[in-house]
Amino acid sequence: MSTDSSSSSCGDAVSITLTTDLQADYVIGNHVGFRIRMTASDACGMEDEIFRYYKKPLNARGVSESCLSGVCSWPDLLELPINEPEDDTSPAGFRLDYFDIVVDSETIATRVKALIETQTQELVNTIKAGETLLTAPPVTISSTV
């Protein structure tokens, strides 16, 4: 669910909460995959839907799958729709507030978690830095003919 970035409880803050759910039981040699789910919530100065997905073309079974691409950039947040891609767009990108994937091992899941946290911190820093604008000297454009 998106949070209104103009909410008075946020003030000037830019922040978001990431909640991670990891597979509870994993035994090396007994399991061949490890599940990780991360959810973004309680955003201030941005929306919760920060995870970028792309919808693949229809496969041989007539099914179109979506794949996680990573944490959105600031332009992605401004351009990509939430929940589903717009019709007739290529690439068919969209945003969600969560991802739920299975990777090969607990070690890889831990690395994914750390990478997502780093990319999210970079996104928050970028949005906050973008709030401060410097005025460039004016430029006068005149006709040359």
CYANA upper distance limits for C-alpha pairs under 8 A (distance plus 0.5 A):
  1 MET  CA     41 SER  CA      7.73
  1 MET  CA     48 ASP  CA      6.92
  1 MET  CA     49 GLU  CA      8.18
  1 MET  CA     97 ASP  CA      7.78
  2 SER  CA     41 SER  CA      8.15
  2 SER  CA     42 ASP  CA      8.49
  2 SER  CA     43 ALA  CA      7.89
  2 SER  CA     47 GLU  CA      5.64
  2 SER  CA     48 ASP  CA      5.49
  2 SER  CA     49 GLU  CA      7.32
  3 THR  CA      7 SER  CA      8.36
  3 THR  CA     41 SER  CA      8.35
  3 THR  CA     42 ASP  CA      6.84
  3 THR  CA     43 ALA  CA      6.12
  3 THR  CA     44 CYS  CA      7.37
  3 THR  CA     46 MET  CA      7.95
  3 THR  CA     47 GLU  CA      6.23
  3 THR  CA     48 ASP  CA      7.01
  4 ASP  CA     43 ALA  CA      8.47
  4 ASP  CA     44 CYS  CA      7.88
  4 ASP  CA     45 GLY  CA      8.19
  4 ASP  CA     46 MET  CA      8.20
  4 ASP  CA     47 GLU  CA      7.73
  5 SER  CA     10 CYS  CA      7.94
  5 SER  CA     43 ALA  CA      7.70
  5 SER  CA     44 CYS  CA      5.63
  5 SER  CA     45 GLY  CA      4.67
  5 SER  CA     46 MET  CA      5.94
  5 SER  CA     47 GLU  CA      7.43
  6 SER  CA     10 CYS  CA      7.92
  6 SER  CA     11 GLY  CA      8.43
  6 SER  CA     44 CYS  CA      8.32
  6 SER  CA     45 GLY  CA      7.30
  7 SER  CA     11 GLY  CA      7.77
  7 SER  CA     44 CYS  CA      8.01
 10 CYS  CA     14 VAL  CA      8.14
 10 CYS  CA     44 CYS  CA      5.93
 10 CYS  CA     45 GLY  CA      7.79
 12 ASP  CA     45 GLY  CA      7.95
 13 ALA  CA     44 CYS  CA      6.74
 13 ALA  CA     45 GLY  CA      6.98
 13 ALA  CA    128 LYS  CA      8.37
 14 VAL  CA     43 ALA  CA      8.00
 14 VAL  CA     44 CYS  CA      5.56
 14 VAL  CA     45 GLY  CA      5.21
 14 VAL  CA     46 MET  CA      7.37
 14 VAL  CA    124 VAL  CA      6.65
 14 VAL  CA    127 ILE  CA      7.79
 14 VAL  CA    128 LYS  CA      6.58
 15 SER  CA     42 ASP  CA      8.47
 15 SER  CA     43 ALA  CA      6.14
 15 SER  CA     44 CYS  CA      5.60
 15 SER  CA     45 GLY  CA      7.33
 15 SER  CA     46 MET  CA      8.08
 15 SER  CA    124 VAL  CA      6.76
 16 ILE  CA     40 ALA  CA      7.14
 16 ILE  CA     41 SER  CA      6.58
 16 ILE  CA     42 ASP  CA      6.18
 16 ILE  CA     43 ALA  CA      4.71
 16 ILE  CA     44 CYS  CA      6.80
 16 ILE  CA     46 MET  CA      8.41
 16 ILE  CA     48 ASP  CA      7.67
 16 ILE  CA    124 VAL  CA      8.37
 17 THR  CA     40 ALA  CA      6.11
 17 THR  CA     41 SER  CA      5.73
 17 THR  CA     42 ASP  CA      6.37
 17 THR  CA     43 ALA  CA      7.23
 18 LEU  CA     38 MET  CA      7.00
 18 LEU  CA     39 THR  CA      6.10
 18 LEU  CA     40 ALA  CA      5.16
 18 LEU  CA     41 SER  CA      7.04
 18 LEU  CA    117 GLU  CA      8.27
 19 THR  CA     38 MET  CA      5.99
 19 THR  CA     39 THR  CA      5.69
 19 THR  CA     40 ALA  CA      7.02
 19 THR  CA     41 SER  CA      8.44
 20 THR  CA     36 ILE  CA      7.63
 20 THR  CA     37 ARG  CA      6.26
 20 THR  CA     38 MET  CA      4.94
 20 THR  CA     39 THR  CA      7.09
 20 THR  CA    113 LYS  CA      8.27
 21 ASP  CA     36 ILE  CA      6.36
 21 ASP  CA     37 ARG  CA      5.58
 21 ASP  CA     38 MET  CA      6.77
 22 LEU  CA     34 PHE  CA      8.38
 22 LEU  CA     35 ARG  CA      6.56
 22 LEU  CA     36 ILE  CA      5.25
 22 LEU  CA     37 ARG  CA      7.00
 23 GLN  CA     34 PHE  CA      6.70
 23 GLN  CA     35 ARG  CA      5.71
 23 GLN  CA     36 ILE  CA      6.92
 26 TYR  CA     30 ASN  CA      8.17
 26 TYR  CA     31 HIS  CA      6.69
 26 TYR  CA     34 PHE  CA      7.57
 26 TYR  CA    106 GLU  CA      8.00
 27 VAL  CA     31 HIS  CA      6.22
 28 ILE  CA     32 VAL  CA      8.30
 32 VAL  CA    104 ASP  CA      6.78
 32 VAL  CA    105 SER  CA      7.71
 33 GLY  CA    102 VAL  CA      6.55
 33 GLY  CA    103 VAL  CA      6.06
 33 GLY  CA    104 ASP  CA      5.07
 33 GLY  CA    105 SER  CA      6.13
 34 PHE  CA    102 VAL  CA      5.77
 34 PHE  CA    103 VAL  CA      5.75
 34 PHE  CA    104 ASP  CA      6.43
 34 PHE  CA    105 SER  CA      5.69
 34 PHE  CA    106 GLU  CA      6.22
 34 PHE  CA    109 ALA  CA      7.48
 35 ARG  CA    100 ASP  CA      7.70
 35 ARG  CA    101 ILE  CA      6.20
 35 ARG  CA    102 VAL  CA      4.73
 35 ARG  CA    103 VAL  CA      6.83
 35 ARG  CA    109 ALA  CA      7.91
 36 ILE  CA    100 ASP  CA      6.34
 36 ILE  CA    101 ILE  CA      6.11
 36 ILE  CA    102 VAL  CA      6.80
 36 ILE  CA    103 VAL  CA      8.29
 36 ILE  CA    109 ALA  CA      6.76
 37 ARG  CA     98 TYR  CA      7.60
 37 ARG  CA     99 PHE  CA      6.05
 37 ARG  CA    100 ASP  CA      4.68
 37 ARG  CA    101 ILE  CA      6.90
 38 MET  CA     98 TYR  CA      5.97
 38 MET  CA     99 PHE  CA      6.07
 38 MET  CA    100 ASP  CA      7.17
 39 THR  CA     97 ASP  CA      6.31
 39 THR  CA     98 TYR  CA      4.74
 39 THR  CA     99 PHE  CA      7.25
 40 ALA  CA     48 ASP  CA      5.91
 40 ALA  CA     49 GLU  CA      7.46
 40 ALA  CA     50 ILE  CA      7.76
 40 ALA  CA     97 ASP  CA      5.71
 40 ALA  CA     98 TYR  CA      6.58
 41 SER  CA     48 ASP  CA      5.70
 41 SER  CA     97 ASP  CA      7.75
 42 ASP  CA     48 ASP  CA      7.40
 43 ALA  CA     47 GLU  CA      6.20
 43 ALA  CA     48 ASP  CA      5.94
 47 GLU  CA     77 LEU  CA      8.39
 48 ASP  CA     96 LEU  CA      8.34
 48 ASP  CA     97 ASP  CA      5.85
 49 GLU  CA     82 ILE  CA      7.33
 49 GLU  CA     95 ARG  CA      5.96
 49 GLU  CA     96 LEU  CA      5.02
 49 GLU  CA     97 ASP  CA      4.36
 49 GLU  CA     98 TYR  CA      7.86
 50 ILE  CA     71 VAL  CA      6.24
 50 ILE  CA     72 CYS  CA      5.83
 50 ILE  CA     77 LEU  CA      7.47
 50 ILE  CA     95 ARG  CA      6.66
 50 ILE  CA     96 LEU  CA      6.85
 50 ILE  CA     97 ASP  CA      6.36
 51 PHE  CA     68 LEU  CA      7.71
 51 PHE  CA     69 SER  CA      8.02
 51 PHE  CA     70 GLY  CA      6.28
 51 PHE  CA     71 VAL  CA      5.17
 51 PHE  CA     72 CYS  CA      6.17
 51 PHE  CA     95 ARG  CA      5.90
 51 PHE  CA     96 LEU  CA      5.84
 51 PHE  CA     97 ASP  CA      6.53
 51 PHE  CA     98 TYR  CA      6.98
 51 PHE  CA     99 PHE  CA      7.61
 52 ARG  CA     68 LEU  CA      6.57
 52 ARG  CA     69 SER  CA      5.87
 52 ARG  CA     70 GLY  CA      5.91
 52 ARG  CA     71 VAL  CA      6.20
 52 ARG  CA     72 CYS  CA      5.75
 52 ARG  CA     76 ASP  CA      8.28
 52 ARG  CA     93 GLY  CA      7.45
 52 ARG  CA     94 PHE  CA      6.46
 52 ARG  CA     95 ARG  CA      5.29
 52 ARG  CA     96 LEU  CA      7.30
 53 TYR  CA     66 SER  CA      6.82
 53 TYR  CA     67 CYS  CA      5.89
 53 TYR  CA     68 LEU  CA      4.97
 53 TYR  CA     69 SER  CA      5.73
 53 TYR  CA     70 GLY  CA      7.84
 53 TYR  CA     93 GLY  CA      6.12
 53 TYR  CA     94 PHE  CA      5.91
 53 TYR  CA     95 ARG  CA      6.42
 53 TYR  CA     96 LEU  CA      7.98
 54 TYR  CA     66 SER  CA      6.02
 54 TYR  CA     67 CYS  CA      6.01
 54 TYR  CA     68 LEU  CA      7.20
 54 TYR  CA     69 SER  CA      7.30
 54 TYR  CA     85 PRO  CA      8.45
 54 TYR  CA     91 PRO  CA      7.36
 54 TYR  CA     92 ALA  CA      5.93
 54 TYR  CA     93 GLY  CA      4.89
 54 TYR  CA     94 PHE  CA      6.90
 55 LYS  CA     64 SER  CA      7.11
 55 LYS  CA     65 GLU  CA      6.33
 55 LYS  CA     66 SER  CA      4.67
 55 LYS  CA     67 CYS  CA      6.92
 55 LYS  CA     85 PRO  CA      7.91
 55 LYS  CA     91 PRO  CA      8.22
 55 LYS  CA     92 ALA  CA      5.87
 55 LYS  CA     93 GLY  CA      6.93
 56 LYS  CA     64 SER  CA      6.10
 56 LYS  CA     65 GLU  CA      5.99
 56 LYS  CA     66 SER  CA      6.33
 56 LYS  CA     67 CYS  CA      7.93
 56 LYS  CA     92 ALA  CA      8.03
 57 PRO  CA     64 SER  CA      6.07
 57 PRO  CA     65 GLU  CA      8.09
 58 LEU  CA     62 GLY  CA      5.63
 58 LEU  CA     63 VAL  CA      5.56
 58 LEU  CA     64 SER  CA      4.88
 58 LEU  CA     65 GLU  CA      8.04
 59 ASN  CA     63 VAL  CA      5.95
 59 ASN  CA     64 SER  CA      6.72
 68 LEU  CA     99 PHE  CA      7.61
 70 GLY  CA    116 ILE  CA      7.92
 71 VAL  CA    116 ILE  CA      7.20
 71 VAL  CA    119 GLN  CA      6.78
 71 VAL  CA    120 THR  CA      7.02
 72 CYS  CA     76 ASP  CA      5.88
 72 CYS  CA     77 LEU  CA      6.81
 72 CYS  CA     95 ARG  CA      8.37
 72 CYS  CA    123 LEU  CA      8.14
 73 SER  CA     77 LEU  CA      7.02
 73 SER  CA    123 LEU  CA      6.89
 74 TRP  CA     78 LEU  CA      7.16
 74 TRP  CA    123 LEU  CA      7.08
 74 TRP  CA    126 THR  CA      7.80
 74 TRP  CA    127 ILE  CA      7.24
 75 PRO  CA     79 GLU  CA      6.57
 76 ASP  CA     80 LEU  CA      5.86
 77 LEU  CA     95 ARG  CA      8.41
 80 LEU  CA     85 PRO  CA      8.00
 80 LEU  CA     93 GLY  CA      6.70
 80 LEU  CA     94 PHE  CA      5.56
 80 LEU  CA     95 ARG  CA      6.94
 81 PRO  CA     85 PRO  CA      6.57
 81 PRO  CA     86 GLU  CA      7.44
 81 PRO  CA     93 GLY  CA      8.06
 81 PRO  CA     94 PHE  CA      5.54
 81 PRO  CA     95 ARG  CA      6.71
 82 ILE  CA     94 PHE  CA      6.10
 82 ILE  CA     95 ARG  CA      5.25
 82 ILE  CA     96 LEU  CA      6.63
 83 ASN  CA     94 PHE  CA      6.64
 83 ASN  CA     95 ARG  CA      6.23
 83 ASN  CA     96 LEU  CA      6.08
 84 GLU  CA     93 GLY  CA      8.25
 84 GLU  CA     94 PHE  CA      6.04
 84 GLU  CA     95 ARG  CA      7.90
 85 PRO  CA     89 THR  CA      7.73
 85 PRO  CA     92 ALA  CA      5.76
 85 PRO  CA     93 GLY  CA      5.84
 85 PRO  CA     94 PHE  CA      5.40
 86 GLU  CA     92 ALA  CA      7.52
 86 GLU  CA     93 GLY  CA      8.49
 88 ASP  CA     92 ALA  CA      8.24
 89 THR  CA     93 GLY  CA      8.37
103 VAL  CA    108 ILE  CA      7.08
103 VAL  CA    109 ALA  CA      6.89
104 ASP  CA    108 ILE  CA      7.20
105 SER  CA    109 ALA  CA      6.91
106 GLU  CA    110 THR  CA      6.68
107 THR  CA    111 ARG  CA      6.88
108 ILE  CA    112 VAL  CA      6.62
109 ALA  CA    113 LYS  CA      6.65
110 THR  CA    114 ALA  CA      6.80
111 ARG  CA    115 LEU  CA      6.59
112 VAL  CA    116 ILE  CA      6.59
113 LYS  CA    117 GLU  CA      6.67
114 ALA  CA    118 THR  CA      6.68
115 LEU  CA    119 GLN  CA      6.62
116 ILE  CA    120 THR  CA      6.47
117 GLU  CA    121 GLN  CA      6.66
118 THR  CA    122 GLU  CA      6.79
119 GLN  CA    123 LEU  CA      6.72
120 THR  CA    124 VAL  CA      6.71
121 GLN  CA    125 ASN  CA      6.60
122 GLU  CA    126 THR  CA      6.56
123 LEU  CA    127 ILE  CA      6.74
124 VAL  CA    128 LYS  CA      6.68
125 ASN  CA    129 ALA  CA      6.54
126 THR  CA    130 GLY  CA      6.61
127 ILE  CA    131 GLU  CA      7.27
128 LYS  CA    132 THR  CA      8.28
